[in-house]
Amino acid sequence: MLWIFRYFLACVSFTNLVTAEDQCRIEINIRGMALKGFVFKRMTVTAPHNCDFLCEREISCQSYNFNRKEQICELNNRTKDARPENFRSDPAWFYIRRLNGRAPLGSIPELPARSCREIKASEGKDTVSNKYWLDPSGTGKAVLVYCDMNLEGKSSLRHR
Ligand SMILES: *[C@@H]1O[C@H](CO)[C@@H](O)[C@H](O)[C@H]1NC(C)=O
């Protein structure tokens, strides 16, 4: 909530300098970075805000990369938080996490995680122990698995 409030403030205070749309974007995007290896859809657009709409239309969209020069959106099915090792420097791009209606990783069968640990990395340290959708070997078949998030996100799969 606090974060949203700050974001709003930043948008308001910069509105007179540049267009509101551009400044709000600067506040939430990460310039010169892109998430590699989780692009499930790629397309050219006429303006960056089109990527928001495209991402919000896809249930598994978690974030996107945008190429300013070539006006390309790359929709990712992970956030940088889930896969920090895949978050790389690339000057032509910027990265944005999905703002509205993002499904938490592992919360739906269309968006299975590789592991409980990945869910915890994606959703934060306060992620609760629960059943989550996993596809540990990436076969395309998601299974519901209990994740004990207190045990650093170890899945019950390992104990059985
Ligand atoms: C995520 O996207 C990659 C392609 O980058 C694909 O191989 C993988 O199956 C997708 N995973 C999910 C859960 O959609």
Backbone and ligand atoms as CSV (ligand in chain L), in Angstrom:
chain,resi,resn,atom,element,x,y,z
A,1,MET,N,N,0.826,-1.204,0.000
A,1,MET,CA,C,0.000,0.000,0.000
A,1,MET,C,C,0.866,1.263,0.000
A,2,LEU,N,N,1.856,1.244,0.848
A,2,LEU,CA,C,2.764,2.382,0.954
A,2,LEU,C,C,3.452,2.611,-0.385
A,3,TRP,N,N,3.800,1.510,-0.998
A,3,TRP,CA,C,4.484,1.558,-2.281
A,3,TRP,C,C,3.589,2.227,-3.330
A,4,ILE,N,N,2.328,1.837,-3.337
A,4,ILE,CA,C,1.375,2.405,-4.293
A,4,ILE,C,C,1.221,3.903,-4.062
A,5,PHE,N,N,1.188,4.258,-2.803
A,5,PHE,CA,C,1.054,5.658,-2.440
A,5,PHE,C,C,2.252,6.471,-2.941
A,6,ARG,N,N,3.427,5.936,-2.758
A,6,ARG,CA,C,4.645,6.604,-3.223
A,6,ARG,C,C,4.640,6.767,-4.728
A,7,TYR,N,N,4.205,5.715,-5.368
A,7,TYR,CA,C,4.138,5.701,-6.821
A,7,TYR,C,C,3.208,6.813,-7.302
A,8,PHE,N,N,2.091,6.928,-6.643
A,8,PHE,CA,C,1.115,7.949,-6.979
A,8,PHE,C,C,1.714,9.345,-6.792
A,9,LEU,N,N,2.367,9.543,-5.682
A,9,LEU,CA,C,3.005,10.828,-5.390
A,9,LEU,C,C,4.021,11.205,-6.452
A,10,ALA,N,N,4.842,10.240,-6.824
A,10,ALA,CA,C,5.879,10.487,-7.816
A,10,ALA,C,C,5.255,10.893,-9.141
A,11,CYS,N,N,4.157,10.237,-9.496
A,11,CYS,CA,C,3.481,10.548,-10.752
A,11,CYS,C,C,2.951,11.976,-10.723
A,12,VAL,N,N,2.368,12.337,-9.628
A,12,VAL,CA,C,1.772,13.658,-9.514
A,12,VAL,C,C,2.845,14.739,-9.576
A,13,SER,N,N,3.925,14.531,-8.839
A,13,SER,CA,C,4.918,15.594,-8.745
A,13,SER,C,C,5.708,15.801,-10.033
A,14,PHE,N,N,5.709,14.814,-10.911
A,14,PHE,CA,C,6.470,14.981,-12.151
A,14,PHE,C,C,5.591,15.336,-13.350
A,15,THR,N,N,4.322,15.393,-13.123
A,15,THR,CA,C,3.386,15.565,-14.221
A,15,THR,C,C,3.678,16.798,-15.069
A,16,ASN,N,N,4.122,17.851,-14.433
A,16,ASN,CA,C,4.341,19.082,-15.186
A,16,ASN,C,C,5.640,19.088,-16.000
A,17,LEU,N,N,6.531,18.206,-15.666
A,17,LEU,CA,C,7.817,18.203,-16.356
A,17,LEU,C,C,7.774,17.471,-17.692
A,18,VAL,N,N,7.285,16.274,-17.643
A,18,VAL,CA,C,7.180,15.457,-18.857
A,18,VAL,C,C,5.743,14.947,-18.885
A,19,THR,N,N,5.367,14.151,-19.844
A,19,THR,CA,C,4.001,13.625,-19.807
A,19,THR,C,C,3.874,12.691,-18.614
A,20,ALA,N,N,2.705,12.680,-18.033
A,20,ALA,CA,C,2.463,11.863,-16.848
A,20,ALA,C,C,2.783,10.405,-17.134
A,21,GLU,N,N,2.416,9.969,-18.286
A,21,GLU,CA,C,2.598,8.559,-18.627
A,21,GLU,C,C,4.070,8.170,-18.577
A,22,ASP,N,N,4.900,9.006,-19.153
A,22,ASP,CA,C,6.328,8.715,-19.175
A,22,ASP,C,C,6.932,8.708,-17.793
A,23,GLN,N,N,6.555,9.692,-16.984
A,23,GLN,CA,C,7.153,9.791,-15.661
A,23,GLN,C,C,6.710,8.666,-14.745
A,24,CYS,N,N,5.448,8.284,-14.825
A,24,CYS,CA,C,4.973,7.183,-13.999
A,24,CYS,C,C,5.724,5.919,-14.361
A,25,ARG,N,N,5.976,5.779,-15.639
A,25,ARG,CA,C,6.680,4.611,-16.127
A,25,ARG,C,C,8.112,4.561,-15.575
A,26,ILE,N,N,8.748,5.716,-15.555
A,26,ILE,CA,C,10.119,5.775,-15.058
A,26,ILE,C,C,10.177,5.321,-13.602
A,27,GLU,N,N,9.154,5.695,-12.867
A,27,GLU,CA,C,9.098,5.333,-11.462
A,27,GLU,C,C,9.030,3.825,-11.240
A,28,ILE,N,N,8.411,3.114,-12.156
A,28,ILE,CA,C,8.220,1.682,-11.936
A,28,ILE,C,C,9.084,0.802,-12.822
A,29,ASN,N,N,9.665,1.376,-13.879
A,29,ASN,CA,C,10.466,0.503,-14.731
A,29,ASN,C,C,11.912,0.482,-14.272
A,30,ILE,N,N,12.620,-0.520,-14.715
A,30,ILE,CA,C,14.046,-0.597,-14.408
A,30,ILE,C,C,14.786,-0.538,-15.737
A,31,ARG,N,N,15.412,0.587,-15.948
A,31,ARG,CA,C,16.075,0.834,-17.228
A,31,ARG,C,C,17.338,0.016,-17.389
A,32,GLY,N,N,17.573,-0.353,-18.647
A,32,GLY,CA,C,18.830,-1.024,-18.972
A,32,GLY,C,C,18.914,-2.452,-18.458
A,33,MET,N,N,17.728,-3.021,-18.143
A,33,MET,CA,C,17.695,-4.396,-17.629
A,33,MET,C,C,16.582,-5.169,-18.332
A,34,ALA,N,N,16.758,-6.475,-18.419
A,34,ALA,CA,C,15.727,-7.346,-18.982
A,34,ALA,C,C,15.826,-8.717,-18.329
A,35,LEU,N,N,14.680,-9.361,-18.194
A,35,LEU,CA,C,14.650,-10.725,-17.660
A,35,LEU,C,C,14.789,-11.690,-18.835
A,36,LYS,N,N,15.816,-12.523,-18.781
A,36,LYS,CA,C,16.112,-13.420,-19.901
A,36,LYS,C,C,15.618,-14.835,-19.620
A,37,GLY,N,N,15.073,-15.460,-20.657
A,37,GLY,CA,C,14.764,-16.887,-20.568
A,37,GLY,C,C,13.337,-17.255,-20.206
A,38,PHE,N,N,12.490,-16.257,-19.972
A,38,PHE,CA,C,11.101,-16.566,-19.599
A,38,PHE,C,C,10.079,-15.853,-20.478
A,39,VAL,N,N,10.518,-15.501,-21.672
A,39,VAL,CA,C,9.623,-14.825,-22.613
A,39,VAL,C,C,8.693,-15.854,-23.250
A,40,PHE,N,N,7.393,-15.669,-23.078
A,40,PHE,CA,C,6.454,-16.594,-23.719
A,40,PHE,C,C,5.702,-15.935,-24.870
A,41,LYS,N,N,5.843,-14.621,-25.011
A,41,LYS,CA,C,5.212,-13.928,-26.132
A,41,LYS,C,C,6.013,-12.673,-26.441
A,42,ARG,N,N,6.140,-12.365,-27.731
A,42,ARG,CA,C,6.972,-11.249,-28.142
A,42,ARG,C,C,6.224,-10.551,-29.283
A,43,MET,N,N,6.100,-9.227,-29.221
A,43,MET,CA,C,5.410,-8.541,-30.319
A,43,MET,C,C,5.833,-7.082,-30.387
A,44,THR,N,N,5.670,-6.490,-31.561
A,44,THR,CA,C,5.959,-5.066,-31.695
A,44,THR,C,C,4.670,-4.298,-31.426
A,45,VAL,N,N,4.834,-3.104,-30.842
A,45,VAL,CA,C,3.688,-2.277,-30.475
A,45,VAL,C,C,3.938,-0.839,-30.916
A,46,THR,N,N,2.898,-0.011,-30.842
A,46,THR,CA,C,3.064,1.388,-31.243
A,46,THR,C,C,3.472,2.269,-30.066
A,47,ALA,N,N,3.188,1.822,-28.833
A,47,ALA,CA,C,3.570,2.590,-27.640
A,47,ALA,C,C,3.770,1.640,-26.468
A,48,PRO,N,N,4.679,2.009,-25.540
A,48,PRO,CA,C,4.982,1.086,-24.435
A,48,PRO,C,C,3.779,0.699,-23.575
A,49,HIS,N,N,2.811,1.618,-23.432
A,49,HIS,CA,C,1.686,1.260,-22.554
A,49,HIS,C,C,0.849,0.115,-23.128
A,50,ASN,N,N,1.001,-0.142,-24.433
A,50,ASN,CA,C,0.317,-1.301,-25.015
A,50,ASN,C,C,0.794,-2.612,-24.392
A,51,CYS,N,N,2.031,-2.622,-23.948
A,51,CYS,CA,C,2.562,-3.830,-23.290
A,51,CYS,C,C,1.783,-4.127,-22.013
A,52,ASP,N,N,1.360,-3.073,-21.305
A,52,ASP,CA,C,0.564,-3.276,-20.091
A,52,ASP,C,C,-0.713,-4.027,-20.408
A,53,PHE,N,N,-1.387,-3.574,-21.455
A,53,PHE,CA,C,-2.656,-4.214,-21.838
A,53,PHE,C,C,-2.426,-5.656,-22.263
A,54,LEU,N,N,-1.376,-5.851,-23.061
A,54,LEU,CA,C,-1.083,-7.200,-23.547
A,54,LEU,C,C,-0.752,-8.132,-22.384
A,55,CYS,N,N,0.024,-7.620,-21.446
A,55,CYS,CA,C,0.411,-8.428,-20.280
A,55,CYS,C,C,-0.823,-8.756,-19.434
A,56,GLU,N,N,-1.682,-7.772,-19.244
A,56,GLU,CA,C,-2.851,-7.991,-18.393
A,56,GLU,C,C,-3.873,-8.928,-19.008
A,57,ARG,N,N,-3.750,-9.150,-20.299
A,57,ARG,CA,C,-4.654,-10.082,-20.972
A,57,ARG,C,C,-4.213,-11.542,-20.814
A,58,GLU,N,N,-2.963,-11.731,-20.378
A,58,GLU,CA,C,-2.411,-13.085,-20.263
A,58,GLU,C,C,-2.349,-13.489,-18.797
A,59,ILE,N,N,-2.983,-14.604,-18.479
A,59,ILE,CA,C,-3.063,-15.040,-17.090
A,59,ILE,C,C,-1.680,-15.328,-16.497
A,60,SER,N,N,-0.749,-15.780,-17.335
A,60,SER,CA,C,0.571,-16.152,-16.808
A,60,SER,C,C,1.611,-15.035,-16.920
A,61,CYS,N,N,1.198,-13.862,-17.386
A,61,CYS,CA,C,2.163,-12.756,-17.522
A,61,CYS,C,C,2.510,-12.180,-16.141
A,62,GLN,N,N,3.798,-12.172,-15.842
A,62,GLN,CA,C,4.281,-11.690,-14.540
A,62,GLN,C,C,5.024,-10.368,-14.646
A,63,SER,N,N,5.608,-10.137,-15.814
A,63,SER,CA,C,6.402,-8.924,-16.030
A,63,SER,C,C,6.654,-8.822,-17.531
A,64,TYR,N,N,7.224,-7.697,-17.954
A,64,TYR,CA,C,7.635,-7.654,-19.358
A,64,TYR,C,C,8.904,-6.836,-19.547
A,65,ASN,N,N,9.563,-7.125,-20.650
A,65,ASN,CA,C,10.719,-6.352,-21.111
A,65,ASN,C,C,10.243,-5.509,-22.275
A,66,PHE,N,N,10.720,-4.264,-22.339
A,66,PHE,CA,C,10.350,-3.408,-23.475
A,66,PHE,C,C,11.604,-2.845,-24.127
A,67,ASN,N,N,11.664,-2.972,-25.442
A,67,ASN,CA,C,12.769,-2.422,-26.220
A,67,ASN,C,C,12.328,-1.085,-26.798
A,68,ARG,N,N,12.935,-0.017,-26.319
A,68,ARG,CA,C,12.527,1.345,-26.690
A,68,ARG,C,C,12.726,1.639,-28.171
A,69,LYS,N,N,13.839,1.220,-28.706
A,69,LYS,CA,C,14.169,1.536,-30.098
A,69,LYS,C,C,13.248,0.802,-31.060
A,70,GLU,N,N,13.110,-0.487,-30.831
A,70,GLU,CA,C,12.345,-1.313,-31.765
A,70,GLU,C,C,10.891,-1.485,-31.335
A,71,GLN,N,N,10.513,-0.895,-30.198
A,71,GLN,CA,C,9.136,-0.959,-29.702
A,71,GLN,C,C,8.647,-2.405,-29.601
A,72,ILE,N,N,9.437,-3.220,-28.944
A,72,ILE,CA,C,9.071,-4.630,-28.791
A,72,ILE,C,C,8.711,-4.908,-27.332
A,73,CYS,N,N,7.582,-5.616,-27.144
A,73,CYS,CA,C,7.235,-6.128,-25.811
A,73,CYS,C,C,7.617,-7.596,-25.749
A,74,GLU,N,N,8.229,-7.971,-24.660
A,74,GLU,CA,C,8.455,-9.386,-24.380
A,74,GLU,C,C,7.742,-9.698,-23.077
A,75,LEU,N,N,6.727,-10.547,-23.147
A,75,LEU,CA,C,5.992,-10.914,-21.935
A,75,LEU,C,C,6.688,-12.077,-21.243
A,76,ASN,N,N,6.934,-11.917,-19.947
A,76,ASN,CA,C,7.627,-12.945,-19.158
A,76,ASN,C,C,6.656,-13.683,-18.245
A,77,ASN,N,N,6.895,-14.988,-18.053
A,77,ASN,CA,C,6.074,-15.717,-17.089
A,77,ASN,C,C,6.766,-15.861,-15.723
A,78,ARG,N,N,7.741,-14.983,-15.480
A,78,ARG,CA,C,8.371,-14.880,-14.165
A,78,ARG,C,C,8.626,-13.403,-13.869
A,79,THR,N,N,8.847,-13.102,-12.590
A,79,THR,CA,C,9.350,-11.782,-12.223
A,79,THR,C,C,10.859,-11.892,-12.027
A,80,LYS,N,N,11.515,-10.776,-11.949
A,80,LYS,CA,C,12.955,-10.781,-11.667
A,80,LYS,C,C,13.241,-11.316,-10.267
A,81,ASP,N,N,12.240,-11.178,-9.384
A,81,ASP,CA,C,12.426,-11.637,-8.009
A,81,ASP,C,C,12.485,-13.165,-7.937
A,82,ALA,N,N,11.680,-13.814,-8.807
A,82,ALA,CA,C,11.704,-15.275,-8.853
A,82,ALA,C,C,13.036,-15.763,-9.413
A,83,ARG,N,N,13.603,-15.008,-10.362
A,83,ARG,CA,C,14.812,-15.443,-11.066
A,83,ARG,C,C,15.867,-14.350,-11.155
A,84,PRO,N,N,16.385,-13.935,-10.023
A,84,PRO,CA,C,17.369,-12.834,-10.050
A,84,PRO,C,C,18.590,-13.143,-10.923
A,85,GLU,N,N,18.940,-14.410,-11.044
A,85,GLU,CA,C,20.115,-14.779,-11.843
A,85,GLU,C,C,19.865,-14.565,-13.343
A,86,ASN,N,N,18.599,-14.448,-13.732
A,86,ASN,CA,C,18.270,-14.224,-15.146
A,86,ASN,C,C,17.990,-12.760,-15.464
A,87,PHE,N,N,18.157,-11.916,-14.472
A,87,PHE,CA,C,17.903,-10.481,-14.652
A,87,PHE,C,C,19.228,-9.838,-15.053
A,88,ARG,N,N,19.305,-9.451,-16.338
A,88,ARG,CA,C,20.595,-9.052,-16.903
A,88,ARG,C,C,20.571,-7.634,-17.448
A,89,SER,N,N,21.735,-7.071,-17.452
A,89,SER,CA,C,21.922,-5.747,-18.012
A,89,SER,C,C,21.829,-5.809,-19.535
A,90,ASP,N,N,21.026,-4.907,-20.097
A,90,ASP,CA,C,20.876,-4.825,-21.555
A,90,ASP,C,C,20.352,-3.423,-21.879
A,91,PRO,N,N,21.228,-2.548,-22.366
A,91,PRO,CA,C,20.924,-1.112,-22.485
A,91,PRO,C,C,19.698,-0.776,-23.325
A,92,ALA,N,N,19.344,-1.599,-24.275
A,92,ALA,CA,C,18.235,-1.276,-25.165
A,92,ALA,C,C,16.860,-1.505,-24.517
A,93,TRP,N,N,16.850,-2.140,-23.358
A,93,TRP,CA,C,15.591,-2.600,-22.782
A,93,TRP,C,C,15.279,-1.936,-21.446
A,94,PHE,N,N,13.992,-2.006,-21.062
A,94,PHE,CA,C,13.656,-1.816,-19.652
A,94,PHE,C,C,12.710,-2.904,-19.198
A,95,TYR,N,N,12.629,-3.071,-17.902
A,95,TYR,CA,C,11.859,-4.149,-17.293
A,95,TYR,C,C,10.759,-3.557,-16.422
A,96,ILE,N,N,9.575,-4.135,-16.496
A,96,ILE,CA,C,8.471,-3.719,-15.629
A,96,ILE,C,C,7.751,-4.948,-15.080
A,97,ARG,N,N,7.521,-4.922,-13.777
A,97,ARG,CA,C,6.712,-5.959,-13.155
A,97,ARG,C,C,5.244,-5.625,-13.418
A,98,ARG,N,N,4.440,-6.651,-13.619
A,98,ARG,CA,C,3.014,-6.422,-13.860
A,98,ARG,C,C,2.386,-5.713,-12.664
A,99,LEU,N,N,1.629,-4.642,-12.949
A,99,LEU,CA,C,1.050,-3.846,-11.864
A,99,LEU,C,C,-0.294,-4.372,-11.391
A,100,ASN,N,N,-1.157,-4.727,-12.335
A,100,ASN,CA,C,-2.532,-5.088,-11.973
A,100,ASN,C,C,-2.832,-6.554,-12.251
A,101,GLY,N,N,-3.432,-7.187,-11.265
A,101,GLY,CA,C,-3.976,-8.535,-11.465
A,101,GLY,C,C,-2.943,-9.617,-11.697
A,102,ARG,N,N,-1.742,-9.433,-11.167
A,102,ARG,CA,C,-0.728,-10.475,-11.327
A,102,ARG,C,C,-1.064,-11.664,-10.437
A,103,ALA,N,N,-1.114,-12.861,-11.015
A,103,ALA,CA,C,-1.344,-14.066,-10.214
A,103,ALA,C,C,-0.044,-14.427,-9.512
A,104,PRO,N,N,-0.091,-14.684,-8.187
A,104,PRO,CA,C,1.134,-15.123,-7.515
A,104,PRO,C,C,1.649,-16.426,-8.152
A,105,LEU,N,N,2.944,-16.543,-8.255
A,105,LEU,CA,C,3.544,-17.742,-8.846
A,105,LEU,C,C,3.083,-18.992,-8.091
A,106,GLY,N,N,2.643,-20.007,-8.846
A,106,GLY,CA,C,2.209,-21.257,-8.234
A,106,GLY,C,C,0.786,-21.247,-7.710
A,107,SER,N,N,0.067,-20.134,-7.903
A,107,SER,CA,C,-1.290,-20.039,-7.366
A,107,SER,C,C,-2.346,-20.631,-8.300
A,108,ILE,N,N,-1.983,-20.820,-9.567
A,108,ILE,CA,C,-2.920,-21.379,-10.555
A,108,ILE,C,C,-2.168,-22.406,-11.412
A,109,PRO,N,N,-2.885,-23.418,-11.909
A,109,PRO,CA,C,-2.201,-24.465,-12.687
A,109,PRO,C,C,-1.545,-23.936,-13.969
A,110,GLU,N,N,-2.034,-22.808,-14.472
A,110,GLU,CA,C,-1.446,-22.209,-15.682
A,110,GLU,C,C,-0.088,-21.572,-15.401
A,111,LEU,N,N,0.224,-21.415,-14.121
A,111,LEU,CA,C,1.468,-20.745,-13.751
A,111,LEU,C,C,2.203,-21.527,-12.655
A,112,PRO,N,N,2.589,-22.759,-12.988
A,112,PRO,CA,C,3.276,-23.553,-11.970
A,112,PRO,C,C,4.707,-23.064,-11.757
A,113,ALA,N,N,5.205,-23.208,-10.541
A,113,ALA,CA,C,6.596,-22.863,-10.248
A,113,ALA,C,C,7.449,-24.117,-10.411
A,114,ARG,N,N,8.755,-23.923,-10.471
A,114,ARG,CA,C,9.668,-25.062,-10.512
A,114,ARG,C,C,9.833,-25.664,-9.120
A,115,SER,N,N,9.723,-24.807,-8.105
A,115,SER,CA,C,9.959,-25.277,-6.734
A,115,SER,C,C,9.266,-24.348,-5.746
A,116,CYS,N,N,9.137,-24.811,-4.513
A,116,CYS,CA,C,8.594,-23.968,-3.444
A,116,CYS,C,C,9.512,-22.772,-3.211
A,117,ARG,N,N,10.793,-23.034,-3.297
A,117,ARG,CA,C,11.787,-21.979,-3.107
A,117,ARG,C,C,11.590,-20.843,-4.114
A,118,GLU,N,N,11.269,-21.217,-5.348
A,118,GLU,CA,C,11.043,-20.205,-6.386
A,118,GLU,C,C,9.818,-19.350,-6.047
A,119,ILE,N,N,8.794,-19.991,-5.489
A,119,ILE,CA,C,7.582,-19.251,-5.095
A,119,ILE,C,C,7.918,-18.244,-4.003
A,120,LYS,N,N,8.706,-18.699,-3.050
A,120,LYS,CA,C,9.088,-17.821,-1.944
A,120,LYS,C,C,9.918,-16.637,-2.458
A,121,ALA,N,N,10.803,-16.909,-3.391
A,121,ALA,CA,C,11.622,-15.833,-3.968
A,121,ALA,C,C,10.738,-14.839,-4.721
A,122,SER,N,N,9.763,-15.366,-5.439
A,122,SER,CA,C,8.885,-14.524,-6.250
A,122,SER,C,C,7.941,-13.682,-5.409
A,123,GLU,N,N,7.379,-14.293,-4.372
A,123,GLU,CA,C,6.284,-13.634,-3.643
A,123,GLU,C,C,6.698,-13.013,-2.315
A,124,GLY,N,N,7.937,-13.240,-1.925
A,124,GLY,CA,C,8.443,-12.582,-0.724
A,124,GLY,C,C,8.508,-13.494,0.486
A,125,LYS,N,N,9.224,-13.034,1.488
A,125,LYS,CA,C,9.505,-13.888,2.642
A,125,LYS,C,C,8.284,-14.163,3.504
A,126,ASP,N,N,7.212,-13.374,3.337
A,126,ASP,CA,C,6.003,-13.606,4.112
A,126,ASP,C,C,5.037,-14.592,3.451
A,127,THR,N,N,5.476,-15.225,2.380
A,127,THR,CA,C,4.644,-16.212,1.688
A,127,THR,C,C,4.247,-17.323,2.663
A,128,VAL,N,N,2.954,-17.646,2.687
A,128,VAL,CA,C,2.470,-18.622,3.671
A,128,VAL,C,C,2.619,-20.057,3.176
A,129,SER,N,N,2.778,-20.970,4.133
A,129,SER,CA,C,2.796,-22.395,3.818
A,129,SER,C,C,1.414,-22.787,3.315
A,130,ASN,N,N,1.379,-23.513,2.221
A,130,ASN,CA,C,0.097,-23.835,1.595
A,130,ASN,C,C,0.349,-24.819,0.465
A,131,LYS,N,N,-0.726,-25.196,-0.211
A,131,LYS,CA,C,-0.577,-26.009,-1.414
A,131,LYS,C,C,-0.373,-25.077,-2.609
A,132,TYR,N,N,0.581,-25.401,-3.428
A,132,TYR,CA,C,0.880,-24.588,-4.614
A,132,TYR,C,C,1.043,-25.496,-5.823
A,133,TRP,N,N,0.888,-24.892,-6.996
A,133,TRP,CA,C,1.082,-25.635,-8.245
A,133,TRP,C,C,2.554,-25.634,-8.617
A,134,LEU,N,N,3.072,-26.842,-8.764
A,134,LEU,CA,C,4.478,-26.995,-9.152
A,134,LEU,C,C,4.586,-27.860,-10.406
A,135,ASP,N,N,5.629,-27.591,-11.157
A,135,ASP,CA,C,6.013,-28.438,-12.288
A,135,ASP,C,C,7.533,-28.566,-12.199
A,136,PRO,N,N,7.998,-29.417,-11.274
A,136,PRO,CA,C,9.429,-29.429,-10.912
A,136,PRO,C,C,10.369,-29.705,-12.080
A,137,SER,N,N,9.959,-30.532,-13.024
A,137,SER,CA,C,10.888,-30.824,-14.125
A,137,SER,C,C,10.481,-30.156,-15.435
A,138,GLY,N,N,9.500,-29.259,-15.360
A,138,GLY,CA,C,9.111,-28.512,-16.552
A,138,GLY,C,C,8.505,-29.368,-17.640
A,139,THR,N,N,7.683,-30.340,-17.243
A,139,THR,CA,C,7.076,-31.245,-18.216
A,139,THR,C,C,5.805,-30.659,-18.825
A,140,GLY,N,N,5.304,-29.581,-18.222
A,140,GLY,CA,C,4.054,-29.001,-18.683
A,140,GLY,C,C,2.861,-29.538,-17.905
A,141,LYS,N,N,3.133,-30.437,-16.948
A,141,LYS,CA,C,2.071,-30.999,-16.108
A,141,LYS,C,C,2.214,-30.475,-14.691
A,142,ALA,N,N,1.264,-29.638,-14.270
A,142,ALA,CA,C,1.348,-29.042,-12.936
A,142,ALA,C,C,0.692,-29.947,-11.905
A,143,VAL,N,N,1.299,-30.062,-10.723
A,143,VAL,CA,C,0.714,-30.815,-9.621
A,143,VAL,C,C,0.627,-29.929,-8.382
A,144,LEU,N,N,-0.413,-30.185,-7.576
A,144,LEU,CA,C,-0.578,-29.426,-6.329
A,144,LEU,C,C,0.303,-30.058,-5.257
A,145,VAL,N,N,1.156,-29.243,-4.674
A,145,VAL,CA,C,2.110,-29.750,-3.688
A,145,VAL,C,C,2.087,-28.839,-2.469
A,146,TYR,N,N,2.208,-29.441,-1.285
A,146,TYR,CA,C,2.286,-28.621,-0.084
A,146,TYR,C,C,3.697,-28.052,0.078
A,147,CYS,N,N,3.783,-26.755,0.239
A,147,CYS,CA,C,5.073,-26.113,0.459
A,147,CYS,C,C,5.143,-25.596,1.890
A,148,ASP,N,N,6.136,-26.055,2.627
A,148,ASP,CA,C,6.390,-25.512,3.964
A,148,ASP,C,C,7.357,-24.342,3.807
A,149,MET,N,N,6.828,-23.148,3.838
A,149,MET,CA,C,7.642,-21.968,3.565
A,149,MET,C,C,8.577,-21.613,4.721
A,150,ASN,N,N,8.340,-22.251,5.882
A,150,ASN,CA,C,9.261,-22.009,7.004
A,150,ASN,C,C,10.568,-22.766,6.809
A,151,LEU,N,N,10.485,-23.870,6.074
A,151,LEU,CA,C,11.693,-24.649,5.786
A,151,LEU,C,C,12.333,-24.136,4.495
A,152,GLU,N,N,12.460,-22.828,4.421
A,152,GLU,CA,C,13.061,-22.195,3.249
A,152,GLU,C,C,12.435,-22.672,1.940
A,153,GLY,N,N,11.149,-22.921,1.993
A,153,GLY,CA,C,10.456,-23.284,0.768
A,153,GLY,C,C,10.772,-24.665,0.249
A,154,LYS,N,N,11.067,-25.603,1.163
A,154,LYS,CA,C,11.267,-26.997,0.711
A,154,LYS,C,C,9.895,-27.618,0.454
A,155,SER,N,N,9.779,-28.391,-0.595
A,155,SER,CA,C,8.485,-28.992,-0.890
A,155,SER,C,C,8.394,-30.360,-0.264
A,156,SER,N,N,7.153,-30.789,-0.009
A,156,SER,CA,C,6.951,-32.091,0.596
A,156,SER,C,C,7.324,-33.199,-0.382
A,157,LEU,N,N,7.506,-32.865,-1.644
A,157,LEU,CA,C,7.925,-33.858,-2.635
A,157,LEU,C,C,9.230,-34.532,-2.208
A,158,ARG,N,N,10.093,-33.727,-1.607
A,158,ARG,CA,C,11.420,-34.234,-1.239
A,158,ARG,C,C,11.386,-35.247,-0.110
A,159,HIS,N,N,10.315,-35.186,0.689
A,159,HIS,CA,C,10.275,-36.049,1.853
A,159,HIS,C,C,9.520,-37.342,1.578
A,160,ARG,N,N,9.007,-37.479,0.377
A,160,ARG,CA,C,8.186,-38.674,0.092
A,160,ARG,C,C,8.785,-39.510,-1.004
L,1,LIG,C1,C,7.408,-19.857,-19.412
L,1,LIG,O1,O,7.975,-19.462,-20.612
L,1,LIG,C2,C,8.938,-20.352,-21.132
L,1,LIG,C3,C,9.480,-19.738,-22.386
L,1,LIG,O2,O,10.317,-18.691,-22.077
L,1,LIG,C4,C,8.301,-21.694,-21.409
L,1,LIG,O3,O,9.279,-22.609,-21.845
L,1,LIG,C5,C,7.651,-22.226,-20.140
L,1,LIG,O4,O,6.960,-23.401,-20.435
L,1,LIG,C6,C,6.706,-21.196,-19.580
L,1,LIG,N1,N,6.217,-21.659,-18.294
L,1,LIG,C7,C,4.963,-21.511,-17.935
L,1,LIG,C8,C,4.637,-22.037,-16.598
L,1,LIG,O5,O,4.133,-21.003,-18.658
